[in-house]
Amino acid sequence: MTTNPPGAKLILLITTHRVAPGLLSWPAWEALRSAGRVLAGDAGHPQLPALRQAGVEVEVVAPGSAPALARLLTGAPADGAAGDRNGAGDGDRTTVWLGSPDGDPGLTDALARLAVERAGEVPEIEVLPGSYDLPGSRLLDLVSVMDRLRSPGGCPWDAEQTHASLVKYLVEEAFELVEAIEEGDRDTLREELGDVLLQVFFHSRIAEEHPTGAFSIDDVAGDIVEKLMYRHPHVFGDTEADGAAEVEANWETLKAAEKSDRESVLDGVPAGLPSLAYAAKLVSRVRRSGFAGVPDEPYELPAELTAESAGRLLLAVAQRAHDAGLDVDAALRAAARGYRDAVRAAEGLKPAE
């Protein structure tokens, strides 16, 4: 029986591709520098240039299957073969296995089987995280996926899309997100947030290809970071703010300073909003500016309802709702859902899901 001597150790060094190669934890560097052998299964492993530059010799092997790799790393003999003392258990040496980018599927299971089948013959096994994902790091994966989809050899449909062709999807996804929020459906909320996020990354990837006005998702993120920091001086500066109302007032003051070239208090309100939301946004702008040059619409039902009088009545409702601190658009959607459920109940049907 081949028995590994005391002190024999196999370290499985796990790194993330979302952190630049070479940015490893101190325990990882200590393990790499002191190891008797450092092995990798791919000559193109992203960590190799950084390790070699640091003077760490890495031996590239071609182990084949997960069980074969497990035997190689532990020094266990192949089935029917004599004991092999050239693996991790050779003397007091420690072997470091540089985890492959694909995660080495099946390796941990194969090592566990060997540890059971050859108790006392395999070295101590340690999993050592060499680098960790930072918050938001999965966004880098989305950048890579979008780049793959838009690049030659990617998806023909994605490659054909433009800012204009994607508008309808952006609007649909936004409304589906609103519905998930209003319905309190957490699973759908998570999914719809992803769909909206995709639209941002999709448009940003398309923007990279513009011949004269190209920009990237990093530019988009950088701009919004700067805006948020500028408009939150009570957090990132030395401005004092007593409560949410004062924060909001400061926000509007700073925003007005940014948009000082606007002629009207209503400049910048997107006319493409749904009609009721558009009316509510106009009322909000007028109220915030303190403008009083146009009187409110009368809040009364006319004797004869026409398209014009109906529109004025709805505008009057939007004005009163704003003054009462109500979201008139959300209120109408809630009433509409109640009406929908009442009709379905009268038809003997269950409420809509």
N, C-alpha and C positions, 0 to 999 in steps of 0.2 A: 504494500500500500504506500502511495506517495502522500506524505503529510507536509503541508506548508509550515515553515518555521514560524515561531512567534514574531509578530511585527509585520508579517506580510500583509499588504493592503492594496485594495483596488479602489481607486477613486473615479467615480463617474462624474465628470465635470460637465455641467449643463449650462448652456448660455442661451441668450435670446438674440435673435437676428434683428430685433428692434432697437438694440443698442449698438453703437459703433464698435467694430472689432478692436480688441485690445483694452477696452474699458471694462476691466474685470475687478472683482473684489480682491482685497488684500489676501484673504485665505486662499483664493484661487491662484494668485501669483506665487504664494509660498509653496503651495502644492506642486505647481508646475516646475518651479526652480529646484525643488529638493527631490523630485521623483527620479527613480532609476530609469524609467521609461515613460515616454509620453507618446501615445498612439492615437492615430486618427484613421478613419476609414475612407477619406476622400481627399485627393490631392488638391482639390479646389475648395477645401473648407475655408470659410471666410476669416477664421481666426489665425490661420497659418502664417500669413505675412507678418502680422503683429508679433506673434510668438517668436518667429525666427529673428525678427529685428531685435527682440529683447534677449536673444541668445539662447532660447529654449529649442533644443533639437526635438523635432517631431518625426516619428516613424510612421509612414503611411502603409497600411496593411489592407488586404482585400479579403475579409473574413467570409464573405458569402452570407449564409443564413444566420439568423439570430442564435440558434444553438451553437453553430460553429464559432461565432464571435464570442459567446460566453465561455466556451472552452479555451479559446485563445487567450482571453483576458485573465482567466483564473489559473491557467497552466494545467487544466484538467486534460487527460488524454482523450483523444477521439475514441469513438466506440470501437473496441477491439484492438486499440493501439496501446503501446507501452506508455508509462508515465512521462509527461513532458515537464521538465523543470525550467523551461525558458520563459514561463509566463510571469504573472504578478507574484508568484510565490517563490521566486528565485532569490535565496538568501533573505536579507532584510530589506530588499528593494520594494519600493512602492510603484505601482503602475497607475498612470493617469490616462483614462480614456476620454478623449475630447468628443463629447456627444455630437452626433451628426445633426445637420439642420433638419432632417426629417424626423428626429426624435428617436431613432433606432427602434422601430416597432418590434415588439416581441423580445427585446433584450432583457428587460427586467424579469419577465416571466421565466426566460431561459436560465438566468442567474439564480432565481429562487429555486428552480428545480434542481440545479446542480448543488446548491447549498444543502438541500434535503438529501439528495441521493449520495453526496460525497461529504458528509459532515466531517469536519476536521481536516479536509483536504483542500478546501478553497480558502482564499484569503478573506480577511475582513473586508466588507464592501461598504463604501460610503458614497452617498449621493451629495455632491457639493455644487450648489448653485453659484455659478461664476458671475452672473449678471442677472438683473431683475427687470421686468417690464415696469416702466414708469406709468403713472396715471395718464391715460390718453394715448398710450403707445399703439393700441389697436387701430388708431386712425391712420398710422403709417401703412398698415395692411390694406386699408381702403384706398389709399393713394396708389399702392402697387397694383391692386386689382383693377382700378379704373384705368391706369396706364396700360395694363395688359389688354383690357377690352378695347381701348381706342387705338392701340398700335397695330401695325401690319401683322397679320396672322391672328388677330383677336376676333372680336364679334362683329360681323358685317353690319348688323342693325345699330349697335352702339357707335360704330365708326361713321355712320351716316347722319347721326343726330346733330342738330344745331341748337343754339339758344332758343330760337323761335319754335322749333318742333317740340321742345321739351316743356313749353309753357303750360300746356294743358295738364301734363303729368304733375307739375309742381302745384298747380291749383288743386287738382284732385287729391294729392297726398296731403296738402295742408288741411283740406276739409275733412279728410278721413282722420287726421290727427285730432282736429277739433271734436269730432264725434266721439273718438275714444276717450278724450278728456271728460266730455260731458256725460258719457255713459259710465265713467268710473271703471273702465275695463283695463286693468293693469297690463295684462299680456298683450292686448292689442295696442295699448299706448306705447309699449316698448318697441313693437314692430313698426308702428307708424312713425315713431321718432327716427328709426333707422331709414325708413323710406324718404323722409324729408331730408335727412342728412345726406343720403345718396344724391339727391338733386343738387345740393350745394357742391358736392365733390364733382359731380358730372359736369355742371356748368363751369367749374373752375378748370377742369381738365380740358374742356373745349376751348376755354379762354387762352390756354397756353399756346394754342396753335394759331392765334390771330397774327396776321403778318405785321401789324404796326402797333397794336395796343395789347400785347400779350401780358397776362399776369397769371399767377399760380395760386393754389390753395394756401400757400405760405403767405402770399401777399394779402389774400382775403383775411386770413387769421390775424396777420400783423396789423391790418387796418382796424379791425374791430377791437383788438387789444388796446391799441392807442386810444380809440374813441372811448372805451369803457374807463380807462384810467383817467382820461381828461375829464370825463363827465362825473367821476366819483372823487372829487378832491377831498371829500370828508374821509375817504378811505386811503387814497394814495397821496394825498397832500396834507396841508395844514389847515384846511377849511373846517369849521365847526358846523354841524348840522344836528338840530334838535328834533328828531322824529322824521317819519316818512314824508310828511307834508313839506317840510323844509328841503328834504333831499329832492323831492320832485320839482319844487320851485327852482332850486339851483340848477337842476338838469335842464329845465326849460330856458333859463337864462343863458346857460352855456350853449345850448343848441341854437338859440336865437343869434348869439354872437357868431357862431359858425356859418349861419345862413343869412348873414347881414345883407347880402345882395338881393334877397327876395323883395319883391314889390308889395305883395299882398300877404296878409296873415294866412291865407289859404294856399299859397304856393307850396307845392310838394305833396299835397294830398292826392293820392293816386285815384284818378277818375274810374279806373277799372275795378274798384271795389264793388261788391254787391250793393245794390241801391240803398238798403237800410243801413248797412255798415258805412257807406259813403256819407250819407246824411249825418250819422252819428259822429263821424270823424270831423266833418265840417263844423258841426255844433261845438265839438270839443275845442277845436282851434279858435273859434270865435270867443268862446267863454274864457279860455286861457289868456288870450290877448287883451281881454277887457274891452273889446270892440263893442260899441252899442249903437252903431249907425243904422242898423236894420232891426225893426221890431220883430218879436217872435210871432209866429203864426197863431191865430186864435184856436184854442183847444175846445172845439165844439163840433158836433156832427151837423153838417149842412142839411137843409131840407131835401135837396136833390144831390145825390152823390155822382160826381163826374170824375173823369181821369184827373183833372186839375185839382178839384176839391179833395179828392182822395189822397193825392200826393201831398197837398198842404196839411191835411190832417195827420198823415204819417210823420211829416216833418215836425209838426207840433208835438206829437208824442215823443219823437227823438229829443226835442229840446227839453221837455219836462222830465224825461227819463234821465238825461244827463244831470240836470239840476238835483235830482233825487239820488244821484250816485248809482244809477242802474245801467247795466249793459243792455241796451234795448235790443241789439241783435241777438244776444244770448237768450234774452227773455222771450223773444218771438219764437226762437227755435224750440225752447222748452215748451211753450204753449202749443206749438205745432206738433211736437212729439206726444203731448197729452191728447191732442185732438186725434192724432193717428191711432193711439191706443184705444181711445173711446170708440172710434169707428170699428176697429178690429173686434173689440169686445161685443159691440152690437151685432157684428156679423158672426159671432160665436167662435172667433179665432183668438189665439193667444197673442199677447203683446209682441211686437216685432223685436227681434234680438239685435 
